[in-house]
Amino acid sequence: MAGLDPENWEELRTLGHRMLDDMLESIKNVAKGPVWQPMPDTLRQNFKQAPLPQGAQPLEGLYEQFASAVQPYAVGNRHPRFMGWVHGGGTAQGMLAEMLAAGLNANLGGRNHAPVEVERMVIRWAAEMFGFPDTASGVLVTGSSMANFIAILTASRAVPDGTAVREQGVAGRKLVGYAAQTAHGCVARAFDMAGLGMKALRRVPVDAAFRMDMQALRRMVAQDRADGYEPFLVVGTAGTVDTGSVDPLDELADYAKAEKLWFHVDGAFGALAQLAPDYAPLLKGLERADSLAFDFHKWAQVPYDAGCVLVREQGRQAATFAQSLAYLSREDRGLAADAPWFCDLGPDLSRGFRALKVWFTLAGFGTQGLGNVVAQSCAVVQYLASRVVTTPGLTLLAPVTLNIVCFRVDMPDVGDLDSLNAELVKDLQESGIAAPSTTRIHGKLAIRAAIVNHRTTKEDADIMLAGLVDLAQARLGRPLS
């Protein structure tokens, strides 16, 4: 053996082809199995008690362990009836891109090499998709949690005398930002990680459609200024995680401009609605944002992980993250040329080749193909909502904007409806029929079905509802009414 390369390349090739064939077959037939099944305790204990390996183990044996103890008990988001949280379904093409990227093993922190150009191309395409200028900067990251963090940190360094903030910290600066009560928790976490403190994020009330209340925002900003605080940022959400609602982005853009606030949009999944002509008007104003966070691994179906942040004004990200270090010196030619590098645009110096699977997805399906996925998901949700409204014993709890339906079993003579619905969701998950999740709407526990998978059809919605009704009737001992 030379280093860690195999002694017999043909044996590895044969096993590799078997792995590839098995996984492609698994993706092809994913809908035939359960959405999810709990991992047996014996297998779980095997992992918890496994000793640190001292000697080499055959790859074939490791693969057998994967096939028997890992693959059958994954989260299930490839399955068309996985409707929990907001998980994309992935594609076979994306899996192959991941294989190629792993084989290349490129570090995209920087340097002068082709994979960096692929990511620059993908960022340029993303800017075009969302109406940002072609000079906008951006970087691929783990997901919208990191993308929002980068954007908020960049915004905090764009305030007057932002260089001092970077060098000395926020110190006595009483910086505050604003996001709707429905904004994702990662926004508050970003304030925490940025050193601003979670209390520096003001949570703005929402209207009946779960959109930011603009009058409340105006009052809060005026009051903070009167109290000696320094408003610097407002965050709009394109597709809230609970209900899929969209804040009034165009109005927010006008207000942010007038008040000299950085306008950031968290578009984790909803931003991709821009690719569907019938839904793009909901996002009017997004193209005016100073920064945008979104995920390719949700509606665009890129395999995990593939988040993205875009910043409108060139140089803002570099002013926030770039460093001058001897061991990272830039040269006019050679491998250390071609600056700026992606490590200048975010906190990561070691970065994988995420851009390859994004390239293969955008180019392989086109924005029209991905827009069709968005439209199909929303059509399934509209159908599911109509079924909820006409099914005895079920109640719709929130307006349907994009691809999320919030509803529940609602029997007036049942004492604890929250507990009933929570148990029914667990029953449904453990049955393997479907996997929705839960949230709370106006204090009530809701069954939440988010349709993100390109494989999901109206038939899957019917199967999920039929399973839910059967399980509810079994628990109650009588028909729903």
C-alpha positions as CSV (number, residue, x, y, z in Angstrom):
1,M,0.0,0.0,0.0
2,A,1.3,3.4,-1.0
3,G,0.0,5.7,1.8
4,L,-3.7,5.1,2.2
5,D,-4.4,4.1,-1.4
6,P,-5.8,0.6,-2.0
7,E,-3.5,-2.3,-2.8
8,N,-6.0,-3.6,-5.3
9,W,-7.7,-0.9,-7.3
10,E,-9.9,-3.4,-9.2
11,E,-11.4,-4.7,-6.0
12,L,-12.2,-1.1,-4.9
13,R,-13.6,-0.3,-8.3
14,T,-16.0,-3.3,-8.1
15,L,-17.1,-2.4,-4.6
16,G,-17.5,1.3,-5.6
17,H,-19.8,0.3,-8.6
18,R,-21.8,-1.8,-6.2
19,M,-22.2,1.1,-3.8
20,L,-23.2,3.4,-6.7
21,D,-25.7,0.9,-8.1
22,D,-27.3,0.3,-4.7
23,M,-27.7,4.0,-3.9
24,L,-29.2,4.8,-7.3
25,E,-31.6,1.9,-6.9
26,S,-32.5,3.2,-3.4
27,I,-33.3,6.7,-4.8
28,K,-35.3,5.2,-7.7
29,N,-37.5,3.1,-5.3
30,V,-37.6,5.4,-2.3
31,A,-41.4,5.9,-2.4
32,K,-41.9,2.1,-2.0
33,G,-40.6,2.0,1.6
34,P,-41.6,3.7,4.8
35,V,-40.9,7.4,5.1
36,W,-39.1,6.9,8.4
37,Q,-38.6,4.1,10.9
38,P,-37.1,4.3,14.3
39,M,-33.6,3.0,14.8
40,P,-33.6,-0.2,16.9
41,D,-32.0,0.2,20.3
42,T,-29.6,-2.6,19.6
43,L,-28.2,-0.8,16.6
44,R,-28.1,2.5,18.4
45,Q,-26.2,0.9,21.3
46,N,-23.7,-0.6,18.8
47,F,-22.7,3.0,17.8
48,K,-22.7,4.3,21.3
49,Q,-20.4,1.5,22.5
50,A,-18.2,1.1,19.5
51,P,-14.5,1.3,20.5
52,L,-12.0,3.5,18.7
53,P,-10.6,1.4,15.9
54,Q,-6.8,0.7,16.3
55,G,-6.4,-1.5,13.2
56,A,-7.7,-1.4,9.7
57,Q,-11.2,-2.7,8.9
58,P,-12.2,-3.8,5.4
59,L,-14.2,-1.3,3.4
60,E,-16.7,-3.9,2.3
61,G,-17.5,-4.6,6.0
62,L,-18.0,-0.9,6.7
63,Y,-20.3,-0.7,3.7
64,E,-22.4,-3.6,5.0
65,Q,-22.7,-1.8,8.3
66,F,-23.9,1.4,6.5
67,A,-26.4,-0.6,4.4
68,S,-27.9,-2.4,7.4
69,A,-27.6,0.1,10.3
70,V,-27.6,3.6,8.7
71,Q,-29.4,3.8,5.4
72,P,-32.7,2.3,6.6
73,Y,-32.9,4.7,9.5
74,A,-32.1,8.0,7.9
75,V,-34.4,11.0,8.4
76,G,-36.5,10.2,5.3
77,N,-36.5,13.5,3.5
78,R,-35.9,11.8,0.1
79,H,-39.4,10.2,0.4
80,P,-42.3,12.1,-1.2
81,R,-44.3,11.9,1.9
82,F,-41.7,13.5,4.1
83,M,-43.6,16.7,5.0
84,G,-41.8,17.8,8.2
85,W,-39.8,21.0,8.7
86,V,-38.3,22.2,5.3
87,H,-36.1,19.5,3.7
88,G,-35.3,19.2,0.1
89,G,-35.5,15.7,-1.5
90,G,-32.1,15.7,-3.3
91,T,-31.5,14.2,-6.8
92,A,-29.5,11.4,-8.2
93,Q,-27.6,14.0,-10.3
94,G,-26.7,15.9,-7.2
95,M,-25.4,12.7,-5.6
96,L,-23.1,12.1,-8.5
97,A,-21.8,15.6,-8.3
98,E,-21.0,15.0,-4.6
99,M,-19.0,11.9,-5.6
100,L,-17.0,13.9,-8.1
101,A,-16.4,16.7,-5.7
102,A,-15.2,14.3,-3.0
103,G,-12.9,12.6,-5.5
104,L,-11.3,16.0,-6.4
105,N,-11.1,17.0,-2.7
106,A,-10.7,20.7,-3.5
107,N,-10.4,23.3,-0.8
108,L,-12.3,26.4,-1.9
109,G,-11.1,28.7,0.8
110,G,-9.0,30.3,-1.9
111,R,-6.1,29.8,-4.3
112,N,-5.9,29.9,-8.1
113,H,-7.8,26.9,-9.4
114,A,-10.9,26.0,-11.5
115,P,-13.3,25.0,-8.6
116,V,-13.1,28.6,-7.4
117,E,-14.3,29.8,-10.8
118,V,-17.2,27.3,-10.6
119,E,-18.3,28.9,-7.3
120,R,-17.9,32.4,-8.7
121,M,-20.1,31.4,-11.7
122,V,-22.8,30.0,-9.3
123,I,-22.8,33.1,-7.2
124,R,-23.1,35.2,-10.4
125,W,-26.1,33.1,-11.5
126,A,-27.7,33.4,-8.0
127,A,-27.3,37.2,-8.2
128,E,-29.0,37.2,-11.6
129,M,-31.8,34.9,-10.3
130,F,-32.8,37.4,-7.6
131,G,-32.2,40.7,-9.5
132,F,-29.0,41.6,-7.7
133,P,-26.3,43.5,-9.7
134,D,-23.6,41.3,-11.3
135,T,-21.0,43.0,-9.0
136,A,-22.7,41.5,-6.0
137,S,-20.5,39.3,-3.8
138,G,-21.6,36.0,-2.2
139,V,-20.4,32.7,-0.9
140,L,-21.8,29.2,-0.5
141,V,-22.2,28.1,3.2
142,T,-23.7,25.3,5.2
143,G,-27.2,26.8,5.2
144,S,-29.3,29.9,5.9
145,S,-28.3,29.9,9.6
146,M,-24.7,30.7,8.5
147,A,-25.8,32.9,5.6
148,N,-27.9,35.0,8.0
149,F,-25.0,35.3,10.4
150,I,-22.7,36.5,7.6
151,A,-25.2,39.0,6.4
152,I,-26.0,40.4,9.9
153,L,-22.3,40.7,10.7
154,T,-21.7,42.4,7.4
155,A,-24.5,44.9,8.2
156,S,-23.1,45.6,11.6
157,R,-19.8,46.6,10.0
158,A,-21.5,48.8,7.4
159,V,-22.6,51.3,10.1
160,P,-20.8,54.6,10.4
161,D,-17.3,53.9,11.7
162,G,-17.8,50.2,11.1
163,T,-14.1,49.6,11.0
164,A,-13.9,50.5,14.7
165,V,-16.6,48.1,15.4
166,R,-14.6,45.3,13.7
167,E,-11.4,46.2,15.6
168,Q,-12.8,47.1,19.0
169,G,-16.2,45.3,19.2
170,V,-19.6,46.9,19.6
171,A,-18.3,48.4,22.9
172,G,-20.8,51.1,23.8
173,R,-22.6,51.1,20.5
174,K,-26.3,50.4,21.2
175,L,-27.0,48.7,17.8
176,V,-30.5,47.3,17.4
177,G,-32.2,45.4,14.5
178,Y,-35.7,44.4,13.7
179,A,-37.4,41.2,12.5
180,A,-41.0,39.9,12.7
181,Q,-42.1,37.7,15.5
182,T,-42.3,34.9,12.9
183,A,-38.7,35.2,11.9
184,H,-36.5,32.1,12.1
185,G,-34.7,31.6,15.4
186,C,-31.3,31.7,13.6
187,V,-31.7,35.4,13.3
188,A,-31.7,35.9,17.0
189,R,-28.8,33.4,17.2
190,A,-26.9,35.5,14.7
191,F,-27.3,38.5,16.9
192,D,-25.9,36.4,19.8
193,M,-22.9,35.1,17.8
194,A,-22.2,38.6,16.4
195,G,-21.8,39.9,20.0
196,L,-24.8,42.2,19.7
197,G,-26.9,40.2,22.1
198,M,-30.2,38.6,21.4
199,K,-32.1,41.5,23.1
200,A,-30.7,43.8,20.4
201,L,-33.1,42.1,18.0
202,R,-36.5,43.7,18.4
203,R,-39.3,41.3,17.5
204,V,-42.0,43.1,15.5
205,P,-45.7,42.0,15.8
206,V,-47.4,40.5,12.8
207,D,-50.8,41.0,11.1
208,A,-53.5,38.4,10.5
209,A,-51.5,36.9,7.6
210,F,-48.4,36.5,9.8
211,R,-46.6,39.3,7.9
212,M,-44.6,42.0,9.7
213,D,-46.8,44.9,10.9
214,M,-45.2,47.9,9.3
215,Q,-46.9,50.4,11.6
216,A,-45.5,48.6,14.6
217,L,-42.0,48.6,13.0
218,R,-42.2,52.4,12.5
219,R,-43.2,52.9,16.1
220,M,-40.5,50.7,17.5
221,V,-37.7,52.3,15.4
222,A,-38.9,55.8,16.4
223,Q,-39.0,54.8,20.1
224,D,-35.5,53.2,20.0
225,R,-34.0,56.3,18.5
226,A,-35.7,58.5,21.1
227,D,-34.2,56.2,23.7
228,G,-30.7,56.6,22.4
229,Y,-30.4,53.3,20.5
230,E,-28.9,53.0,17.0
231,P,-31.1,51.1,14.6
232,F,-29.0,49.6,11.8
233,L,-30.9,46.6,10.3
234,V,-34.3,45.3,9.4
235,V,-34.8,41.7,8.4
236,G,-37.7,40.6,6.1
237,T,-38.6,37.0,5.7
238,A,-39.6,35.4,2.4
239,G,-41.3,32.3,3.5
240,T,-41.6,32.0,7.3
241,V,-40.9,28.6,8.8
242,D,-44.2,28.2,10.5
243,T,-46.7,29.2,7.8
244,G,-44.8,30.2,4.7
245,S,-45.9,33.8,4.9
246,V,-43.9,36.6,3.2
247,D,-43.3,39.9,4.8
248,P,-44.1,43.1,2.8
249,L,-40.7,43.2,1.2
250,D,-41.2,46.1,-1.2
251,E,-42.6,48.3,1.6
252,L,-39.7,47.2,3.8
253,A,-37.3,48.2,1.1
254,D,-38.8,51.7,0.9
255,Y,-38.8,52.1,4.7
256,A,-35.2,50.8,5.0
257,K,-34.0,53.2,2.4
258,A,-35.8,56.2,4.0
259,E,-34.5,55.3,7.4
260,K,-30.9,54.4,6.3
261,L,-31.2,50.8,7.6
262,W,-29.6,47.8,6.1
263,F,-32.3,45.7,4.5
264,H,-31.7,41.9,4.8
265,V,-34.0,39.2,3.5
266,D,-34.1,35.7,5.0
267,G,-35.3,33.7,2.0
268,A,-34.2,30.2,3.3
269,F,-36.7,28.4,1.1
270,G,-39.1,31.0,0.0
271,A,-36.7,33.0,-2.1
272,L,-36.7,30.2,-4.7
273,A,-40.4,31.1,-5.4
274,Q,-38.8,33.7,-7.6
275,L,-38.3,31.0,-10.2
276,A,-42.1,30.3,-10.5
277,P,-43.9,33.0,-12.5
278,D,-47.1,32.7,-10.5
279,Y,-45.4,33.1,-7.2
280,A,-42.6,35.5,-8.0
281,P,-44.8,38.6,-7.5
282,L,-45.1,37.7,-3.8
283,L,-41.4,38.5,-3.5
284,K,-41.5,41.9,-5.0
285,G,-38.9,44.0,-3.2
286,L,-36.5,41.1,-2.6
287,E,-34.4,42.4,-5.5
288,R,-33.8,45.6,-3.5
289,A,-32.3,43.9,-0.5
290,D,-28.8,44.8,0.7
291,S,-28.3,41.1,1.4
292,L,-30.1,37.8,1.0
293,A,-29.8,34.4,2.7
294,F,-31.2,31.3,1.0
295,D,-30.7,27.6,0.6
296,F,-30.1,25.6,-2.6
297,H,-30.7,22.4,-0.6
298,K,-34.4,23.1,-0.1
299,W,-36.6,23.9,-3.1
300,A,-33.7,23.7,-5.5
301,Q,-33.1,20.1,-4.4
302,V,-29.3,20.3,-4.2
303,P,-28.0,17.6,-1.7
304,Y,-27.2,18.9,1.8
305,D,-25.5,21.2,2.5
306,A,-25.7,24.2,0.2
307,G,-26.7,27.5,1.6
308,C,-25.9,30.9,0.1
309,V,-25.5,34.5,1.1
310,L,-25.5,37.4,-1.4
311,V,-24.5,41.0,-0.6
312,R,-25.4,43.7,-3.0
313,E,-22.6,46.2,-2.6
314,Q,-19.2,44.9,-3.7
315,G,-16.5,45.1,-1.0
316,R,-18.9,45.0,2.1
317,Q,-18.2,41.3,2.8
318,A,-14.5,41.7,2.3
319,A,-14.5,44.7,4.7
320,T,-16.1,42.4,7.3
321,F,-14.0,39.2,6.9
322,A,-10.8,39.7,4.9
323,Q,-7.5,39.4,6.7
324,S,-3.9,40.2,5.8
325,L,-1.8,37.2,7.0
326,A,1.7,36.2,5.9
327,Y,0.7,32.6,5.3
328,L,-2.3,33.7,3.2
329,S,-0.4,36.2,1.1
330,R,-1.8,36.9,-2.4
331,E,0.6,36.9,-5.4
332,D,0.3,38.3,-8.9
333,R,0.7,34.8,-10.5
334,G,1.0,31.1,-9.4
335,L,-1.2,29.2,-7.1
336,A,-1.5,32.1,-4.7
337,A,-3.0,34.5,-7.3
338,D,-6.6,35.3,-8.2
339,A,-7.7,37.2,-5.1
340,P,-10.1,38.0,-3.6
341,W,-10.7,34.5,-2.2
342,F,-13.8,33.1,-0.6
343,C,-12.1,33.1,2.8
344,D,-12.3,36.9,2.5
345,L,-16.2,36.7,2.3
346,G,-17.0,34.5,5.3
347,P,-15.5,32.9,8.4
348,D,-14.4,29.6,6.8
349,L,-10.9,29.1,5.5
350,S,-11.4,25.3,4.8
351,R,-14.4,24.9,2.5
352,G,-15.6,22.0,0.4
353,F,-16.6,22.1,-3.3
354,R,-20.3,22.7,-2.8
355,A,-20.5,24.7,-6.0
356,L,-20.2,21.6,-8.2
357,K,-23.5,20.1,-7.1
358,V,-25.2,23.5,-7.3
359,W,-23.8,23.9,-10.9
360,F,-25.0,20.5,-11.9
361,T,-28.4,21.2,-10.5
362,L,-28.9,24.7,-12.0
363,A,-27.5,23.7,-15.4
364,G,-28.9,20.2,-15.3
365,F,-32.5,21.2,-14.7
366,G,-32.5,24.9,-15.5
367,T,-34.3,27.7,-13.7
368,Q,-37.5,26.7,-15.5
369,G,-37.3,23.1,-14.2
370,L,-36.7,24.3,-10.7
371,G,-39.5,26.8,-11.0
372,N,-41.8,23.9,-12.0
373,V,-40.9,22.2,-8.8
374,V,-41.9,25.3,-6.8
375,A,-45.2,25.5,-8.7
376,Q,-45.9,21.8,-8.2
377,S,-45.2,22.0,-4.5
378,C,-47.6,24.9,-4.1
379,A,-50.2,23.2,-6.2
380,V,-50.1,20.1,-3.9
381,V,-50.4,22.4,-0.9
382,Q,-53.4,24.2,-2.3
383,Y,-55.0,20.8,-2.9
384,L,-54.1,19.6,0.6
385,A,-55.6,22.7,2.1
386,S,-58.8,22.2,0.2
387,R,-59.0,18.6,1.4
388,V,-58.5,19.8,5.0
389,V,-61.3,22.2,4.6
390,T,-63.7,19.6,3.3
391,T,-62.7,16.7,5.7
392,P,-64.9,16.4,8.8
393,G,-63.0,16.9,12.0
394,L,-60.1,18.9,10.5
395,T,-59.5,22.6,10.8
396,L,-57.2,24.9,8.8
397,L,-55.3,27.1,11.2
398,A,-53.5,29.6,9.0
399,P,-53.7,31.1,5.5
400,V,-51.8,29.2,2.8
401,T,-49.2,31.5,1.1
402,L,-46.6,29.2,-0.5
403,N,-46.0,25.5,0.4
404,I,-47.0,25.1,4.0
405,V,-50.4,23.9,5.4
406,C,-51.1,24.2,9.2
407,F,-54.1,22.3,10.4
408,R,-55.3,19.9,13.0
409,V,-57.8,17.4,14.2
410,D,-60.4,19.6,15.9
411,M,-63.1,17.7,17.8
412,P,-65.0,20.0,20.2
413,D,-65.6,17.3,22.8
414,V,-62.0,16.3,23.1
415,G,-60.4,17.9,26.2
416,D,-56.8,18.2,25.2
417,L,-56.6,18.8,21.5
418,D,-52.9,19.8,21.6
419,S,-51.9,16.4,23.1
420,L,-54.1,14.5,20.7
421,N,-52.6,16.2,17.6
422,A,-49.0,15.8,19.0
423,E,-49.6,12.1,19.5
424,L,-51.2,11.7,16.0
425,V,-48.1,13.3,14.4
426,K,-45.9,10.8,16.2
427,D,-48.2,8.0,15.3
428,L,-48.1,9.0,11.6
429,Q,-44.3,9.2,11.7
430,E,-43.9,5.9,13.3
431,S,-46.4,4.2,11.0
432,G,-44.0,5.1,8.1
433,I,-47.0,6.5,6.1
434,A,-45.9,10.1,6.2
435,A,-43.8,12.5,8.3
436,P,-45.3,16.0,9.0
437,S,-44.1,18.1,11.9
438,T,-45.8,20.4,14.4
439,T,-45.8,24.1,15.3
440,R,-48.0,26.5,17.2
441,I,-50.5,28.9,15.6
442,H,-52.1,31.4,18.0
443,G,-51.1,29.1,20.8
444,K,-52.7,26.0,19.3
445,L,-50.5,23.0,18.4
446,A,-50.8,22.5,14.6
447,I,-50.0,19.7,12.3
448,R,-47.6,21.3,9.8
449,A,-47.1,19.9,6.3
450,A,-44.4,21.5,4.2
451,I,-44.2,20.3,0.6
452,V,-40.6,20.8,-0.6
453,N,-39.8,17.5,-2.3
454,H,-39.9,17.4,-6.1
455,R,-41.3,13.8,-5.8
456,T,-44.5,14.8,-3.8
457,T,-47.8,14.6,-5.6
458,K,-51.5,15.1,-4.8
459,E,-51.8,11.4,-4.3
460,D,-49.2,11.6,-1.5
461,A,-51.3,14.3,0.2
462,D,-54.3,12.0,0.0
463,I,-52.3,9.1,1.5
464,M,-51.1,11.3,4.4
465,L,-54.6,12.6,5.2
466,A,-56.1,9.1,5.0
467,G,-53.5,7.8,7.3
468,L,-54.1,10.7,9.8
469,V,-57.8,10.2,9.8
470,D,-57.5,6.4,10.3
471,L,-55.1,6.9,13.2
472,A,-57.3,9.6,14.8
473,Q,-60.4,7.4,14.6
474,A,-58.4,4.5,16.1
475,R,-57.4,6.7,19.0
476,L,-60.8,8.2,19.5
477,G,-62.7,5.0,18.9
478,R,-65.2,6.7,16.6
479,P,-65.3,8.6,13.2
480,L,-64.2,12.2,13.0
481,S,-67.0,14.7,12.8
